[in-house]
Amino acid sequence: MADSTPLLSDSESDKPPEPKRPPRSLDETIERCIGGFGWLQIFQAILVSLAWVFDAQQTFISVFTDAEPSWHCTDESVCDSFSNICQLPKGSWSWDWPAHTSIISEWGHQCSTSFITGLPASSFFMGCLVGGLVLATLADSTLGRKNMLLFSCLTMSLSSIFTVFSPNIWIYSALRFINGFGRATVGTCALVLSTELVGKRWRGQVGVIGFFCFTLGFLSLPVMAYVNRSSSWRSLYLWISVPTILYCILVHFLIPESPRWLFVKGRKEEAVTTLKGLAQTASALTMSFSNVLIEQESLDDNVDIYSSIRILLNKRWAAHRLTAVMVTGFGIGKINRKDSILGFTILSGVCSVLCVVMGRVWPSLQIAMELISFFSACTAFNMTLIYTLELFPTCVRNSALSMVRQALVFGGVFSPLLVAAGRKNNLISFGVFGMAIGICGLPLIGLPETKGGVICDTMDEEEHRQTEKGSAAIPTLA
């Protein structure tokens, strides 16, 4: 019977048998195939990272669609610029722009309570929390990185298209919840997939592409809002949803699944095909994959979607790492990951606290301190995501990264309350923010450095590597 897996061995019948070699680790084999960084990998990294553009647009679009437009008086005998719009006769004032430019003006919610006007934005972030909890493990357990990215982008895009037909704020808020639910795992899947398609030397650089794309998506919204300034808010949702569908088509045909995830899931033939497609050298194309060692922990055959979360929590070292990076994400390359994150979180916290002093003594320097604090916090979180994906093995990497982003969203729940309170006393806002960011970075002190290191694929492999490091660190007597 013919061998059904010809790619798994490069031996031929007319060659003498070679001496048996010790098994190579999966990471070593993958590095030999994709350790370089060719044009194909550059293209794929950029294409996958473009998902961050649509992620940012969906996150911040409510800043423009849910804003209260400016207005002017039409009857100056009963109205002036300091009047309360809710106490004026209906015909004494008018919107500066057409009513359909915002949901507030179109549906007449200018005098509604803050609960109603803030409901769409709150629903979106509530959907992000629920989606992160429900979908976080699917990329590790059943769907894989690529399929999860496609599912999330399609859910995000289709819900935006349906949002265009919203008749009232209640349906609109429900669709924003679905939008946030689908959007919850876009960034994590894009980051994990793009970094698992390249060698360890390029993980940090590829991760930065995603953060750049997120910024690009955020900056593109004001441009689109300006172009559509006199059009309906519904057209803005079409502008960001239709390109997302086209993006999903490109990803489906041009981006492969992560070979690491395929190997861990036992789909070795698909993994080998993917690696040979990414191979940078001719020797890698003829490389044998039959001698690859995968340290696979024994799992029950009936694995559910939350098995990766249980694996994380059952291992003490994994739970410790996850807690540390989640706490850091709640508060808040080219040099070491851990030290960089710790330094940026402390710098952000110190500058935030200094804003309290500067606001009273040197108001002109307060803006500079705010910018430094904001830059440091953003940089720290971006590096935290890269650090997290290197801390955890392939079998739970996406789940761990999703939990860290969940911690960020949960921390953001408290921000509006502190900002509102800080309008009267900046010690409550800047002071609390600074202390939280600075202190939340401290749990990283006990975690290992990951720059340039091997990323493992199973929990047992990671434990074995840490045990070897610990043994090497113990001095021996001559």
C-alpha positions in Angstrom: 0.0 0.0 0.0 1.4 3.4 -0.9 2.4 5.8 1.9 -0.3 8.3 2.4 2.1 10.8 4.0 5.0 11.1 1.5 6.0 14.6 2.9 6.7 13.2 6.3 9.9 11.4 5.1 12.6 12.1 2.6 14.1 8.6 2.5 14.3 6.8 -0.8 14.6 3.1 -1.5 17.8 3.5 -3.5 19.7 5.2 -0.7 21.5 3.4 2.1 19.9 3.7 5.5 21.1 6.7 7.5 22.1 6.4 11.1 19.3 7.2 13.5 19.4 10.8 14.6 18.0 12.1 17.9 14.6 13.7 17.5 14.5 17.4 16.9 12.2 19.7 18.8 9.3 21.2 16.9 10.6 24.7 17.5 14.0 23.7 16.1 12.5 22.3 12.9 10.2 25.3 12.4 13.1 27.7 12.8 15.1 25.8 10.2 12.2 26.3 7.7 11.0 29.8 8.4 13.9 31.3 10.4 14.5 33.8 7.7 12.2 36.6 6.7 11.3 36.6 3.0 8.9 38.7 0.9 6.2 36.1 1.3 6.4 36.3 5.1 6.4 40.1 5.0 3.3 40.1 2.9 1.5 37.6 5.1 2.5 39.4 8.3 1.2 42.7 6.9 -2.0 41.2 5.6 -2.8 39.4 8.9 -2.0 42.6 10.9 -4.4 44.7 8.8 -7.2 43.1 11.0 -6.1 45.6 13.6 -7.2 48.5 11.3 -10.8 47.3 11.4 -10.5 46.5 15.1 -9.6 50.1 15.9 -12.3 51.5 13.6 -15.0 49.4 15.2 -13.8 50.4 18.7 -13.7 54.2 18.2 -16.5 54.7 15.6 -19.0 55.7 18.3 -16.9 58.8 19.0 -18.3 60.2 15.8 -21.7 58.4 15.3 -22.9 58.8 18.9 -21.7 62.4 19.5 -24.1 65.2 20.2 -23.8 67.7 17.3 -23.4 71.4 17.8 -26.5 73.6 17.6 -27.4 77.3 17.1 -30.3 79.6 18.1 -32.9 80.5 15.5 -34.9 82.7 17.8 -32.5 85.0 19.7 -35.4 86.5 21.7 -35.7 83.3 23.8 -32.3 81.6 23.1 -28.6 82.3 23.4 -25.4 80.2 23.3 -25.5 79.7 27.1 -29.1 78.3 27.1 -30.0 74.8 28.1 -31.2 73.1 25.0 -33.6 71.0 26.9 -35.4 74.1 28.3 -35.8 75.9 25.0 -38.9 75.8 22.8 -38.7 73.4 19.9 -38.5 76.0 17.2 -36.0 78.3 18.9 -32.9 76.3 18.0 -31.6 74.1 15.2 -28.7 71.6 14.7 -25.7 73.0 12.8 -25.6 69.9 10.7 -28.4 67.6 9.3 -30.1 65.6 12.0 -29.0 62.3 10.5 -25.3 62.9 11.1 -25.6 61.4 14.7 -27.8 59.0 16.5 -28.4 61.6 19.2 -29.9 64.2 16.8 -31.7 61.7 14.5 -33.5 59.9 17.3 -33.9 63.0 19.5 -31.9 61.9 22.5 -30.2 65.2 23.3 -32.2 65.5 26.5 -32.1 61.8 27.5 -30.3 60.5 30.5 -26.6 59.6 30.3 -27.6 55.9 30.7 -29.5 56.0 27.4 -27.0 58.1 25.5 -24.1 56.0 26.8 -25.9 52.6 26.3 -24.5 51.9 22.8 -20.9 52.4 23.9 -21.4 50.4 27.1 -23.1 47.6 25.2 -20.1 47.4 22.8 -17.6 47.0 25.7 -19.9 44.6 27.5 -20.0 42.5 24.3 -16.1 42.6 24.2 -16.1 41.2 27.8 -18.6 38.4 27.0 -17.0 37.7 23.6 -13.6 37.5 25.2 -14.8 34.9 27.8 -16.8 32.8 25.3 -14.5 32.9 22.2 -11.1 33.2 23.8 -10.3 29.4 23.8 -11.7 28.5 20.4 -8.5 29.6 18.6 -6.5 27.1 20.8 -9.0 24.3 20.9 -11.1 23.8 17.8 -11.2 26.5 15.2 -7.5 27.5 15.0 -6.0 31.0 14.6 -7.0 31.6 11.0 -10.6 30.4 11.2 -11.1 32.3 14.5 -9.8 35.5 12.8 -12.2 35.0 9.9 -15.1 34.3 12.2 -14.4 37.4 14.3 -14.0 39.7 11.4 -17.1 38.5 9.6 -19.2 38.8 12.8 -17.8 42.3 13.3 -18.5 43.3 9.7 -22.0 41.8 9.3 -23.2 43.3 12.6 -22.0 46.7 11.4 -24.0 46.3 8.2 -27.1 45.4 10.1 -26.4 48.4 12.3 -27.1 50.6 9.3 -30.7 49.6 9.4 -31.2 50.3 13.1 -34.6 52.0 13.8 -33.9 53.1 17.3 -31.3 53.2 20.0 -32.3 49.9 21.6 -31.8 47.9 18.4 -28.6 49.9 17.8 -27.3 49.0 21.2 -28.1 45.3 20.8 -26.2 45.3 17.5 -23.2 47.1 19.1 -23.1 44.3 21.7 -22.9 41.7 18.9 -20.3 43.8 17.2 -18.2 43.9 20.4 -18.8 40.2 20.9 -17.3 39.4 17.5 -14.5 42.0 17.8 -13.2 40.6 21.1 -10.7 38.2 19.6 -9.6 40.0 16.4 -6.5 41.5 17.8 -5.3 38.5 19.7 -5.8 36.1 16.8 -4.1 38.5 14.4 -1.1 38.9 16.7 -0.7 35.2 17.5 -1.1 34.1 13.8 1.3 36.7 12.4 4.0 35.9 15.0 3.7 32.1 14.6 4.3 32.4 10.9 7.8 33.8 11.4 11.0 32.8 13.2 11.8 33.9 16.7 14.2 36.7 15.5 11.3 38.5 13.9 8.5 38.0 16.4 8.9 41.4 18.0 9.1 43.3 14.7 6.0 41.5 13.3 4.1 42.2 16.5 4.8 45.9 16.1 3.1 45.9 12.7 -0.2 45.1 14.3 0.1 48.0 16.8 1.0 50.3 13.9 -2.1 49.1 12.0 -4.3 49.7 15.1 -3.0 53.3 15.2 -3.6 53.6 11.4 -7.2 52.5 11.9 -7.8 54.9 14.7 -6.3 57.8 12.6 -8.4 56.9 9.6 -11.7 57.5 11.4 -11.4 61.3 11.6 -10.7 61.4 7.9 -13.7 59.3 7.0 -15.9 61.3 9.4 -14.8 64.5 7.8 -15.5 63.3 4.3 -19.0 62.1 5.5 -19.6 65.1 7.8 -22.9 66.0 6.1 -23.9 62.4 5.4 -25.8 60.0 7.6 -23.9 58.3 10.5 -25.1 55.0 8.8 -22.7 55.6 5.8 -19.8 55.6 8.2 -20.6 52.1 9.3 -20.7 51.0 5.6 -17.3 52.5 5.0 -15.7 50.3 7.7 -17.7 47.1 7.2 -17.6 46.5 3.5 -13.7 46.5 3.4 -13.7 44.0 6.2 -15.6 41.5 4.1 -13.1 42.0 1.3 -10.3 41.5 3.8 -11.8 38.2 4.9 -11.8 36.9 1.3 -8.1 37.7 1.0 -7.2 36.1 4.3 -9.1 32.9 3.3 -7.1 32.4 0.1 -3.7 33.9 0.9 -3.0 33.2 4.6 -2.1 29.6 5.9 -3.0 28.3 9.3 -0.4 28.4 12.0 1.9 25.3 11.5 2.6 25.2 15.2 -1.1 24.8 16.0 -1.6 22.2 13.3 1.3 20.2 14.7 -0.1 20.4 18.3 -3.5 19.3 17.0 -2.0 16.2 15.3 -2.6 17.6 11.7 0.9 16.9 10.7 0.4 16.7 7.0 -1.2 20.1 6.8 1.5 21.5 9.0 4.3 20.1 6.8 2.6 21.5 3.7 2.3 24.9 5.3 6.0 24.9 6.4 7.2 23.9 3.0 5.2 26.8 1.6 6.9 29.2 4.0 10.4 27.7 3.6 13.1 30.2 2.8 15.8 27.8 1.5 15.9 24.9 -0.9 17.3 22.6 1.8 14.2 23.2 3.9 11.9 22.1 1.1 13.5 18.6 1.2 13.7 18.5 5.0 12.5 15.4 6.8 9.7 15.9 9.3 9.5 12.3 10.4 12.1 12.9 13.1 10.4 15.7 14.9 9.7 15.3 18.6 6.5 16.9 20.1 6.2 16.6 23.8 2.5 16.2 24.0 0.7 16.1 27.4 -2.0 13.4 27.6 -5.4 15.0 27.2 -8.8 13.4 27.3 -10.3 12.5 23.9 -13.4 14.6 24.8 -11.7 18.0 24.8 -14.2 20.9 25.1 -13.6 24.5 24.2 -12.5 25.5 27.7 -9.8 22.8 28.0 -7.0 25.3 27.4 -8.3 27.5 30.2 -8.3 24.5 32.6 -4.7 23.6 31.5 -3.6 27.1 32.3 -5.2 27.2 35.7 -4.1 23.6 36.6 -0.4 24.4 36.2 0.9 26.6 39.0 3.6 28.3 36.9 1.1 29.1 34.1 -1.4 30.5 36.6 1.4 32.6 38.1 2.4 34.0 34.7 -1.1 34.6 33.6 -2.0 36.5 36.8 1.1 38.7 36.5 0.5 39.8 32.9 -3.2 40.2 33.5 -2.5 42.5 36.5 -0.1 44.5 34.3 -2.7 44.7 31.6 -5.2 45.9 34.1 -3.0 48.8 35.1 -1.8 49.8 31.8 11.6 45.1 20.8 14.8 46.1 21.0 15.6 45.5 24.6 14.5 42.9 27.1 10.7 42.4 27.3 10.3 42.2 31.1 12.5 45.1 32.0 11.0 47.2 29.2 7.5 46.6 30.4 8.4 47.2 34.0 10.2 50.4 33.1 7.4 51.8 31.0 4.7 51.1 33.6 6.7 52.8 36.3 7.5 55.8 34.0 3.8 56.1 33.1 2.7 55.9 36.7 5.3 58.5 37.9 4.4 60.9 35.1 0.7 60.5 35.8 1.2 61.3 39.5 3.4 64.3 38.5 0.4 65.7 36.5 -1.3 66.4 39.8 1.7 68.6 40.9 2.3 70.1 37.5 -1.4 71.1 37.3 -1.0 73.3 40.4 2.5 74.6 40.0 3.5 74.4 36.3 0.3 74.0 34.3 2.3 74.3 31.0 4.3 71.1 31.9 1.2 69.1 32.7 0.5 68.4 29.0 4.1 67.1 28.6 3.7 64.7 31.5 0.3 63.5 30.2 1.9 62.7 26.8 4.8 60.9 28.3 2.4 58.9 30.6 0.1 58.0 27.7 3.0 57.0 25.4 4.6 54.9 28.1 1.3 53.1 29.0 0.5 52.3 25.4 4.1 51.1 24.7 4.0 48.9 27.9 0.7 47.3 26.9 1.9 46.6 23.3 5.0 45.0 24.7 2.9 43.1 27.2 1.1 41.3 24.4 4.3 40.3 22.7 5.7 39.2 26.0 2.6 37.1 26.8 2.6 35.2 23.5 6.3 34.2 24.2 5.5 33.2 27.8 2.9 30.6 27.0 3.1 27.5 24.7 1.1 27.1 21.5 -1.7 25.0 23.0 -2.9 27.9 25.2 -1.2 30.9 23.7 -4.3 32.5 22.2 -6.3 31.9 25.4 -3.7 33.6 27.6 -3.4 36.6 25.2 -7.2 36.9 25.2 -7.3 36.9 29.0 -4.7 39.7 29.1 -6.8 41.8 26.7 -9.8 41.1 28.9 -8.0 42.5 31.8 -7.4 45.7 29.8 -11.1 46.0 28.9 -12.0 45.4 32.6 -9.6 48.1 33.7 -11.1 50.4 31.2 -14.5 50.0 32.8 -13.4 52.2 35.7 -11.8 54.9 33.5 -15.0 56.9 32.7 -15.8 57.1 36.4 -12.4 58.3 37.4 -12.3 60.8 34.5 -15.7 62.3 35.5 -14.5 62.6 39.2 -11.2 64.0 38.0 -12.9 67.1 36.5 -13.2 68.5 40.0 -10.1 67.0 41.5 -7.3 65.7 39.3 -5.8 63.8 42.2 -8.7 61.3 41.9 -8.0 60.7 38.2 -4.2 61.3 37.6 -3.3 60.1 41.1 -5.3 56.9 41.0 -4.3 56.2 37.4 -0.6 56.7 38.2 -0.6 54.5 41.3 -2.5 51.7 39.5 -0.3 51.6 36.4 3.0 51.8 38.4 2.0 49.2 41.0 0.4 46.8 38.5 3.7 46.4 36.7 5.5 45.0 39.8 4.3 41.4 39.5 6.5 41.0 36.4 9.6 40.9 38.5 9.3 37.2 39.1 8.7 36.2 35.5 11.4 34.9 33.1 12.9 36.9 30.2 11.8 35.7 26.7 13.6 37.7 24.1 15.3 35.5 21.6 14.3 32.4 23.4 12.5 29.3 22.2 8.7 29.3 22.2 7.3 26.0 23.3 4.2 24.2 21.9 2.9 22.2 24.9 2.7 22.7 28.7 5.0 19.7 29.3 7.6 21.1 27.0 7.6 24.5 28.7 7.9 22.8 32.1 10.8 20.8 30.9 12.6 23.9 29.6 12.1 25.7 32.8 13.4 22.8 34.8 16.5 22.7 32.6 17.1 26.4 33.2 16.7 26.0 36.9 19.2 23.1 37.0 21.7 25.1 34.9 21.4 28.0 37.3 22.5 25.9 40.3 26.3 26.1 40.8 28.2 22.8 40.9 31.3 21.9 43.0 34.4 21.2 41.1 
